[in-house]
Amino acid sequence: MTMPTQMAAAKKGELTRAMQEVLATERISAEDLLAKVAAGQIAIPANHNHRSLVGGGVGSGLRTKINVNLGVSEDCCNVEAELNKVRRAIELKTDAIMDLSTFGDTRAFRRRTVEISPVMIGTVPVYDAVARYGKEVGKITVDDFFDVVRMHAEDGVDFMTIHAGLTQTAVKRLRKNPRLTHVVSRGGSLLLDWMTSNDKENPFFEHFDRLLELCQEFDVTLSLGDGLRPGSLHDATDAAQIQELIILGELTKRSWAADVQVMIEGPGHVPLNEVVANMQIEKKLCHGAPFYVLGPIVTDVAPGYDHITSAIGGALAAASGADFLCYVTPAEHLRLPDAQDMKDGIMAARIAAHAADIAKGIPGAIDWDNAMSEARKDLNWQRMLELALDPEKAKEYRASSQPIDAEVCTMCGDLCAVKRSRRILEEQGATP
């Protein structure tokens, strides 16, 4: 007998193990969680075959989550090095990992990643289809695509990016409204190639019910991909992007009717003044489904610093409704990220997510900041280092520049405002 999906269980009022694990880490009632999972406002990606998983939720009223992209490619094909990045990403408290491998024994790498990871795992099956079959994109069959989707589901993948909204209608919209940077989604460009070569509809749109059956069987969450996301500020919020989003909203309703969980993927490169509008449009057109955004990157001119351009956009996006941030590293647009790039990207995304959680009033979010402030007031350096988002870096900085007075730091030294004001306002009894 097939196990129910998280959504099916929620509709029956049944708390699954994954839901109980979400309740252990989030300040939300069981009743509220069940209602929001049933309504599609929260997704708990949890493939029945991912046995090492500790359930995590994405959506309304929960902490903003972050994702790390990694994987093996032709130019960087060291499997063990990439698995070490998986382990390191988990240590650095990512909430999810997407395996975007495109070279070699992708299945072996994916299975090992699922096996060692307690966090949710995502993939983009169309990448693997190209890598696995070694055919020209146009010669891959519909059955080929779906065989790979099934394989990923069997391997325990919790969510899959499927660019089902890039339809022939959306392509016509794109051609009528030319872009500066065309199609920058790798999965989107592959499907565009397939559709053009075969003069056929997107196979994942045409056979969407077949896709839903697979997702039902394994409880795979659909991450409906943004094949037409903008790759430049110039192309943001254009007709093609919105056309695809309209279609994704329609597919969301079909998915929910089949008890399949959905996340919506979003832009991309977006000017700062359009970020809030993009969040509002997605939530409206996609019926409150969780929103998973890449960045958004708010300027195009900072290669080498795109973890910063992304964190700026991500903080505003999450404060305005986005639920899930895909990290961007300093290496974006330049190369495959190394371990340090990955860490920089994780920390930038975590800062953005946490800042947004404070802004949108996630229960308990500001408690961490208040604890840090209390430690600073007390000049309790041990506690400050323990509470730091990146304790490793904080300890390195503190150790690298030691003050004469161990109670202060070398920024102010003897002129430490905290020490002085504490003496005046507390030690002299000026406060009640």
C-alpha positions as CSV (number, residue, x, y, z in Angstrom):
1,M,0.0,0.0,0.0
2,T,1.3,3.4,-1.0
3,M,2.1,5.7,1.9
4,P,0.1,9.0,1.9
5,T,1.8,12.2,1.0
6,Q,2.4,14.9,3.6
7,M,-0.5,16.9,2.1
8,A,-2.9,13.9,2.1
9,A,-2.1,13.1,5.7
10,A,-2.6,16.8,6.7
11,K,-6.0,16.9,5.0
12,K,-7.0,13.9,7.2
13,G,-5.6,15.7,10.3
14,E,-2.8,13.1,10.7
15,L,0.6,14.2,12.1
16,T,3.4,12.4,10.2
17,R,6.9,11.9,11.6
18,A,8.2,14.7,9.4
19,M,5.5,17.0,10.7
20,Q,6.5,16.2,14.3
21,E,10.1,17.0,13.4
22,V,9.0,20.3,12.0
23,L,7.1,21.1,15.2
24,A,10.3,20.3,17.3
25,T,12.2,23.2,15.6
26,E,9.5,25.7,14.7
27,R,7.2,27.9,16.9
28,I,3.9,26.8,15.3
29,S,1.1,24.8,16.7
30,A,0.2,21.3,15.4
31,E,-3.2,22.6,14.3
32,D,-1.7,25.5,12.4
33,L,0.8,23.3,10.7
34,L,-1.8,20.7,9.6
35,A,-4.0,23.5,8.2
36,K,-1.2,25.1,6.2
37,V,0.2,21.9,4.8
38,A,-3.3,20.8,3.8
39,A,-3.8,24.2,2.1
40,G,-0.5,24.1,0.4
41,Q,0.9,27.2,2.2
42,I,3.6,25.0,3.8
43,A,5.5,22.2,2.1
44,I,7.5,19.5,3.9
45,P,9.7,17.9,1.2
46,A,10.1,14.3,2.5
47,N,10.5,11.5,0.1
48,H,9.5,8.1,1.6
49,N,12.9,6.7,0.6
50,H,15.0,9.4,2.2
51,R,15.5,7.6,5.5
52,S,18.2,9.9,7.0
53,L,16.0,12.9,6.6
54,V,15.0,15.1,9.6
55,G,11.8,16.8,8.4
56,G,11.9,20.5,7.6
57,G,9.1,22.9,6.5
58,V,9.0,25.7,4.0
59,G,6.3,28.3,3.9
60,S,4.0,30.5,5.9
61,G,4.9,31.2,9.5
62,L,8.1,29.2,9.4
63,R,11.7,30.3,9.5
64,T,13.0,31.3,6.1
65,K,15.1,28.4,4.7
66,I,18.2,28.4,2.6
67,N,19.5,26.0,-0.1
68,V,23.0,25.1,-1.3
69,N,23.7,24.1,-4.9
70,L,26.5,21.7,-5.6
71,G,27.3,18.7,-7.8
72,V,29.8,17.1,-10.1
73,S,30.5,18.6,-13.5
74,E,32.8,17.8,-16.4
75,D,35.3,20.5,-15.4
76,C,35.1,19.7,-11.7
77,C,34.6,16.0,-11.3
78,N,36.1,15.2,-7.9
79,V,33.3,13.2,-6.3
80,E,34.9,13.0,-2.8
81,A,35.6,16.7,-2.8
82,E,32.0,17.4,-3.7
83,L,30.8,15.0,-1.0
84,N,33.0,16.9,1.5
85,K,31.1,20.0,0.4
86,V,27.9,18.2,1.2
87,R,29.1,17.4,4.8
88,R,30.5,21.0,5.2
89,A,27.2,22.6,4.0
90,I,25.3,20.6,6.7
91,E,27.8,21.7,9.3
92,L,27.2,25.3,8.3
93,K,23.5,24.8,8.8
94,T,22.0,24.8,5.4
95,D,18.4,23.7,5.3
96,A,18.6,22.0,1.9
97,I,21.0,20.8,-0.8
98,M,20.4,20.6,-4.5
99,D,22.5,18.1,-6.4
100,L,23.0,19.6,-9.9
101,S,25.4,17.0,-11.1
102,T,25.9,16.8,-14.9
103,F,28.8,14.4,-15.3
104,G,30.0,10.9,-14.5
105,D,28.1,8.5,-12.3
106,T,25.4,10.9,-11.2
107,R,23.3,8.3,-9.6
108,A,26.0,7.0,-7.3
109,F,26.8,10.6,-6.2
110,R,23.1,11.3,-5.7
111,R,22.5,8.2,-3.6
112,R,25.5,8.9,-1.4
113,T,24.3,12.5,-0.9
114,V,20.8,11.3,0.1
115,E,22.3,8.7,2.4
116,I,24.5,11.1,4.4
117,S,22.1,14.1,4.5
118,P,19.6,14.8,7.2
119,V,18.4,17.9,5.2
120,M,16.1,17.8,2.2
121,I,17.7,17.0,-1.1
122,G,16.6,18.5,-4.5
123,T,17.6,17.8,-8.1
124,V,16.8,19.0,-11.6
125,P,16.1,15.7,-13.5
126,V,16.4,17.3,-17.0
127,Y,20.1,17.9,-16.3
128,D,20.6,14.3,-15.5
129,A,18.7,13.2,-18.6
130,V,21.2,15.0,-20.8
131,A,24.2,13.6,-18.8
132,R,22.8,10.1,-18.6
133,Y,21.8,9.4,-22.2
134,G,24.5,11.3,-24.0
135,K,22.1,12.2,-26.8
136,E,21.4,15.5,-28.5
137,V,18.7,17.2,-26.4
138,G,16.2,16.9,-29.2
139,K,16.6,13.1,-29.4
140,I,15.7,12.5,-25.8
141,T,12.3,10.9,-25.6
142,V,9.4,11.7,-23.3
143,D,9.9,8.2,-21.7
144,D,13.6,9.0,-21.2
145,F,12.7,12.2,-19.2
146,F,10.2,10.3,-17.1
147,D,12.5,7.4,-16.5
148,V,15.0,9.8,-15.0
149,V,12.3,11.5,-12.8
150,R,11.4,8.0,-11.5
151,M,15.0,7.2,-10.8
152,H,15.5,10.3,-8.8
153,A,12.3,9.6,-6.8
154,E,13.5,6.0,-6.1
155,D,16.8,7.4,-4.9
156,G,15.1,9.4,-2.2
157,V,15.1,13.0,-3.7
158,D,12.7,15.2,-1.7
159,F,12.0,17.9,-4.2
160,M,12.6,18.2,-8.0
161,T,12.8,21.3,-10.1
162,I,10.6,20.7,-13.1
163,H,10.2,23.6,-15.6
164,A,6.6,22.6,-16.5
165,G,5.5,26.2,-17.0
166,L,7.8,26.9,-20.0
167,T,5.1,26.1,-22.6
168,Q,4.8,26.9,-26.2
169,T,2.5,29.8,-25.2
170,A,5.2,31.2,-22.9
171,V,7.8,30.8,-25.7
172,K,5.6,32.8,-28.1
173,R,5.3,35.5,-25.4
174,L,9.1,35.5,-25.2
175,R,9.6,35.9,-28.9
176,K,7.1,38.8,-29.1
177,N,8.9,40.5,-26.2
178,P,12.6,40.1,-26.9
179,R,15.1,40.1,-24.0
180,L,18.5,41.3,-23.4
181,T,19.7,38.0,-21.9
182,H,17.2,35.5,-23.5
183,V,16.9,32.3,-21.4
184,V,19.4,31.9,-18.5
185,S,17.9,28.9,-16.8
186,R,19.9,25.9,-17.7
187,G,16.9,23.6,-17.4
188,G,14.7,26.1,-19.2
189,S,17.2,26.4,-22.1
190,L,17.4,22.6,-22.5
191,L,13.6,22.3,-22.7
192,L,13.4,25.2,-25.1
193,D,15.9,23.3,-27.3
194,W,13.9,20.1,-27.1
195,M,10.6,21.9,-27.8
196,T,12.1,23.7,-30.8
197,S,13.8,20.7,-32.2
198,N,10.7,18.6,-32.0
199,D,8.1,21.3,-32.6
200,K,6.2,19.9,-29.6
201,E,4.8,21.0,-26.3
202,N,6.9,20.8,-23.1
203,P,6.7,17.1,-22.2
204,F,6.3,17.9,-18.5
205,F,3.4,20.2,-19.2
206,E,1.7,17.9,-21.7
207,H,2.1,14.9,-19.4
208,F,1.7,16.7,-16.1
209,D,-0.7,14.1,-14.7
210,R,2.0,11.4,-15.3
211,L,4.4,13.6,-13.3
212,L,1.9,13.9,-10.5
213,E,1.5,10.2,-10.2
214,L,5.2,9.8,-9.7
215,C,5.2,12.5,-7.1
216,Q,2.3,10.9,-5.3
217,E,4.0,7.5,-5.2
218,F,7.2,8.7,-3.4
219,D,5.8,12.0,-1.9
220,V,8.2,14.1,-4.0
221,T,7.5,17.9,-3.7
222,L,7.3,19.7,-7.0
223,S,9.5,22.7,-7.2
224,L,8.0,24.3,-10.3
225,G,10.9,25.9,-12.0
226,D,11.3,29.4,-13.5
227,G,12.6,28.6,-16.9
228,L,12.0,32.1,-17.9
229,R,13.4,33.9,-14.9
230,P,15.2,37.1,-15.8
231,G,19.0,36.9,-16.2
232,S,19.4,40.7,-16.1
233,L,17.8,43.7,-14.5
234,H,16.7,44.7,-17.9
235,D,14.5,41.6,-18.3
236,A,12.9,41.6,-14.8
237,T,9.2,41.3,-14.4
238,D,8.6,41.1,-18.2
239,A,5.8,39.5,-20.1
240,A,7.5,36.1,-20.5
241,Q,8.3,35.8,-16.8
242,I,4.7,36.7,-15.8
243,Q,3.2,34.4,-18.5
244,E,5.2,31.4,-17.0
245,L,4.1,32.4,-13.5
246,I,0.4,32.3,-14.5
247,I,0.9,28.8,-15.9
248,L,2.7,27.7,-12.7
249,G,-0.3,29.0,-10.7
250,E,-2.6,26.8,-12.7
251,L,-0.3,23.8,-12.3
252,T,-0.2,24.4,-8.5
253,K,-3.9,23.9,-8.2
254,R,-3.7,20.6,-10.2
255,S,-0.9,19.4,-8.0
256,W,-2.8,20.2,-4.8
257,A,-5.9,18.4,-6.1
258,A,-3.6,15.3,-6.4
259,D,-2.2,15.8,-2.9
260,V,1.2,16.8,-4.3
261,Q,3.1,19.5,-2.5
262,V,4.4,22.5,-4.5
263,M,7.0,25.2,-4.2
264,I,7.3,27.9,-6.8
265,E,10.7,29.0,-8.0
266,G,11.3,32.7,-8.8
267,P,13.7,35.3,-10.1
268,G,16.6,35.8,-10.8
269,H,17.9,39.3,-11.5
270,V,15.5,42.0,-10.2
271,P,16.0,45.7,-9.4
272,L,15.6,46.5,-5.8
273,N,12.5,48.5,-6.4
274,E,10.7,45.6,-8.1
275,V,11.5,42.9,-5.5
276,V,8.5,43.4,-3.3
277,A,6.1,43.5,-6.3
278,N,7.5,40.2,-7.6
279,M,6.8,38.6,-4.2
280,Q,3.3,39.9,-4.2
281,I,2.6,38.8,-7.8
282,E,3.8,35.2,-7.0
283,K,1.8,34.9,-3.9
284,K,-1.3,36.1,-5.7
285,L,-0.9,34.1,-8.9
286,C,0.3,30.9,-7.2
287,H,-2.3,31.0,-4.4
288,G,0.0,31.4,-1.5
289,A,2.3,28.5,-2.4
290,P,5.8,28.6,-0.8
291,F,8.1,30.8,-2.9
292,Y,11.7,29.7,-3.6
293,V,13.9,32.5,-4.9
294,L,17.4,32.6,-6.4
295,G,18.7,35.8,-4.9
296,P,17.2,38.0,-6.2
297,I,20.4,39.6,-7.5
298,V,19.8,43.3,-7.4
299,T,22.7,44.5,-9.6
300,D,24.5,43.0,-12.6
301,V,27.9,44.6,-12.1
302,A,29.4,42.7,-9.1
303,P,30.9,39.4,-10.3
304,G,33.0,38.1,-7.4
305,Y,30.5,39.7,-4.9
306,D,27.2,38.2,-5.9
307,H,26.7,36.6,-2.5
308,I,26.3,40.3,-1.4
309,T,24.0,41.3,-4.3
310,S,22.0,38.2,-3.6
311,A,21.8,38.7,0.2
312,I,20.5,42.3,-0.3
313,G,17.7,41.1,-2.6
314,G,17.1,37.9,-0.6
315,A,16.5,39.8,2.7
316,L,14.0,42.1,1.0
317,A,12.3,39.2,-0.8
318,A,12.0,37.1,2.3
319,A,10.7,40.0,4.4
320,S,8.1,40.5,1.7
321,G,6.9,36.9,1.4
322,A,9.6,34.6,0.0
323,D,10.0,31.4,2.1
324,F,13.1,29.8,0.7
325,L,16.4,31.4,-0.5
326,C,18.7,29.6,-2.9
327,Y,22.2,30.8,-2.0
328,V,24.4,32.6,-4.4
329,T,28.2,32.4,-4.0
330,P,31.0,34.9,-4.9
331,A,31.8,32.6,-7.8
332,E,28.3,33.1,-9.5
333,H,28.7,33.9,-13.2
334,L,32.5,33.0,-13.0
335,R,33.1,29.4,-12.0
336,L,32.0,26.4,-10.0
337,P,32.2,27.5,-6.4
338,D,34.9,25.9,-4.1
339,A,34.5,25.2,-0.4
340,Q,35.2,28.8,0.7
341,D,32.8,30.2,-1.9
342,M,30.2,27.8,-0.6
343,K,30.7,29.0,3.0
344,D,30.6,32.6,2.0
345,G,27.3,32.0,0.1
346,I,25.8,30.1,3.0
347,M,26.6,32.8,5.5
348,A,25.3,35.5,3.3
349,A,22.0,33.6,2.7
350,R,21.6,32.8,6.4
351,I,22.1,36.5,7.3
352,A,19.5,37.5,4.7
353,A,17.0,34.8,5.9
354,H,17.4,35.7,9.6
355,A,17.1,39.5,9.0
356,A,13.9,38.7,7.0
357,D,12.5,36.5,9.8
358,I,12.9,39.4,12.3
359,A,11.2,41.8,9.8
360,K,8.2,39.5,9.3
361,G,7.8,38.7,13.0
362,I,8.6,35.0,13.0
363,P,8.2,33.9,16.6
364,G,11.5,33.8,18.5
365,A,13.6,35.1,15.6
366,I,14.8,38.2,17.5
367,D,15.6,36.2,20.7
368,W,19.0,35.3,19.2
369,D,19.8,38.9,18.6
370,N,18.7,39.9,22.1
371,A,20.9,37.2,23.6
372,M,23.9,38.6,21.6
373,S,23.1,42.1,22.7
374,E,23.0,41.0,26.4
375,A,26.4,39.3,26.0
376,R,27.8,42.5,24.4
377,K,26.4,44.6,27.2
378,D,28.2,42.3,29.7
379,L,31.4,42.2,27.5
380,N,31.0,38.4,27.8
381,W,33.3,37.5,24.9
382,Q,32.9,33.7,25.3
383,R,29.1,34.0,25.0
384,M,29.4,36.4,22.0
385,L,31.6,33.9,20.2
386,E,29.2,31.1,21.0
387,L,26.2,33.1,19.7
388,A,27.9,34.3,16.5
389,L,26.4,33.1,13.2
390,D,29.9,32.1,12.2
391,P,31.7,31.2,15.4
392,E,34.8,30.1,13.5
393,K,35.4,33.5,11.9
394,A,34.4,35.5,15.0
395,K,37.0,33.5,17.0
396,E,39.7,34.1,14.4
397,Y,39.1,37.8,14.3
398,R,39.1,38.1,18.1
399,A,42.3,36.1,18.4
400,S,44.1,38.0,15.7
401,S,44.0,41.4,17.6
402,Q,44.3,41.1,21.3
403,P,43.7,44.2,23.5
404,I,45.7,45.2,26.5
405,D,42.5,45.0,28.5
406,A,41.0,41.6,27.9
407,E,37.5,42.9,28.7
408,V,37.4,45.2,25.6
409,C,38.4,44.9,21.9
410,T,41.0,46.8,19.9
411,M,38.5,48.9,18.1
412,C,37.9,51.2,21.1
413,G,40.3,49.9,23.7
414,D,40.2,52.2,26.8
415,L,37.5,54.3,25.2
416,C,35.0,51.4,25.1
417,A,31.5,52.9,25.2
418,V,29.9,49.7,26.5
419,K,32.3,49.5,29.5
420,R,32.0,53.2,30.3
421,S,28.2,53.4,30.1
422,R,27.7,50.2,32.0
423,R,29.8,51.7,34.9
424,I,27.7,54.9,34.8
425,L,24.3,53.4,34.4
426,E,24.5,50.1,36.3
427,E,27.4,50.0,38.7
428,Q,26.6,53.5,40.0
429,G,23.0,52.6,40.5
430,A,21.5,55.0,37.9
431,T,19.0,52.4,36.6
432,P,16.0,51.2,38.6
